Amino acid sequence: MRGLESAALCGADALAARAREELAASGLRPLQLRAVDSDSLTSQEKAVAERAAQGWENRRIAEELGTKERTVELLLSGAFRKLGTNRDGLAGLLPHQSRGSGVRGVPGL
């Protein structure tokens, strides 16, 4: 199913159609494609996801943002769901920031 998403997102329509056919033939129904758009994240999810994409551990993110580690976990979970990825895939989906231009002092955390 991830291959179908990748094909659809990069405009490989013929490949996406073939993937849909193969999924249907095997009795699977593809999920609705997710929009890979970091604009769908809340400011809190984005702040946490950007740090995670840079390799920060949850504890460090929580300390930096003045929140609980459990809150970081919940925000990351929301970001993963919205972006259709896991921690390893964040760096490729979020806009790159120059070193040292973090999101310090994000309100609401």
C-alpha positions as CSV (number, residue, x, y, z in Angstrom):
1,M,0.0,0.0,0.0
2,R,2.9,2.3,0.6
3,G,4.0,1.7,-2.9
4,L,0.6,2.8,-4.2
5,E,0.9,6.0,-2.1
6,S,4.4,6.7,-3.4
7,A,3.4,6.1,-7.0
8,A,0.3,8.4,-6.7
9,L,2.2,11.1,-4.9
10,C,4.9,11.3,-7.6
11,G,2.5,11.2,-10.5
12,A,3.1,7.7,-11.7
13,D,-0.5,7.1,-12.5
14,A,0.0,3.9,-14.5
15,L,2.0,2.3,-11.7
16,A,-0.6,3.5,-9.1
17,A,-3.4,1.9,-11.3
18,R,-1.4,-1.4,-11.5
19,A,-0.9,-1.3,-7.7
20,R,-4.7,-0.8,-7.2
21,E,-5.4,-3.8,-9.5
22,E,-2.9,-6.0,-7.6
23,L,-4.4,-5.0,-4.2
24,A,-7.9,-5.7,-5.5
25,A,-6.9,-9.1,-6.9
26,S,-5.5,-10.1,-3.5
27,G,-8.7,-9.1,-1.8
28,L,-7.2,-5.9,-0.2
29,R,-8.7,-2.5,-0.5
30,P,-6.3,0.4,-0.4
31,L,-6.8,3.1,2.2
32,Q,-7.6,6.6,1.2
33,L,-4.3,8.3,0.3
34,R,-3.0,10.6,2.9
35,A,-1.9,14.1,2.1
36,V,1.8,14.5,2.8
37,D,1.6,18.1,3.9
38,S,3.3,19.4,7.0
39,D,0.8,22.3,7.0
40,S,-1.8,19.8,8.3
41,L,0.2,19.6,11.6
42,T,-0.7,21.8,14.6
43,S,2.1,24.2,15.7
44,Q,2.8,21.8,18.6
45,E,3.0,18.7,16.5
46,K,5.3,20.5,14.0
47,A,7.6,21.7,16.7
48,V,7.9,18.2,18.2
49,A,8.2,16.5,14.8
50,E,10.9,18.9,13.6
51,R,13.0,18.1,16.6
52,A,12.4,14.3,16.3
53,A,13.4,14.6,12.6
54,Q,16.7,16.1,13.8
55,G,17.3,13.0,15.9
56,W,16.3,14.4,19.3
57,E,15.0,11.9,21.9
58,N,11.5,12.5,23.4
59,R,13.0,13.4,26.8
60,R,15.1,16.1,25.3
61,I,12.2,17.5,23.2
62,A,10.0,17.6,26.4
63,E,12.7,19.4,28.3
64,E,13.3,21.9,25.5
65,L,9.6,22.7,25.1
66,G,8.8,22.6,28.8
67,T,6.3,19.8,28.6
68,K,5.9,16.2,29.7
69,E,7.4,13.3,27.8
70,R,4.0,11.7,27.4
71,T,2.7,14.9,25.7
72,V,5.6,14.6,23.2
73,E,4.6,11.0,22.5
74,L,1.0,12.0,21.8
75,L,2.0,14.9,19.6
76,L,4.4,12.7,17.6
77,S,1.7,10.0,17.3
78,G,-0.6,12.6,15.8
79,A,2.1,13.8,13.4
80,F,2.9,10.3,12.3
81,R,-0.8,9.6,11.6
82,K,-1.3,12.9,9.6
83,L,1.9,12.5,7.6
84,G,1.6,8.7,7.1
85,T,5.1,8.0,8.3
86,N,7.1,7.1,11.4
87,R,10.0,8.7,13.1
88,D,12.5,7.6,10.4
89,G,10.4,9.2,7.6
90,L,10.0,12.6,9.3
91,A,13.2,14.1,8.0
92,G,12.2,13.5,4.4
93,L,8.7,15.1,4.8
94,L,9.4,18.2,6.9
95,P,10.9,21.4,5.5
96,H,14.6,21.6,6.2
97,Q,15.7,24.2,8.6
98,S,19.1,25.7,8.8
99,R,21.1,24.6,11.8
100,G,20.3,26.7,14.9
101,S,17.0,28.0,13.6
102,G,14.8,25.8,15.7
103,V,11.3,26.6,16.9
104,R,12.2,27.8,20.4
105,G,9.4,29.1,22.6
106,V,6.5,27.7,20.6
107,P,3.4,29.1,22.4
108,G,1.0,26.6,23.9
109,L,3.5,23.9,25.0
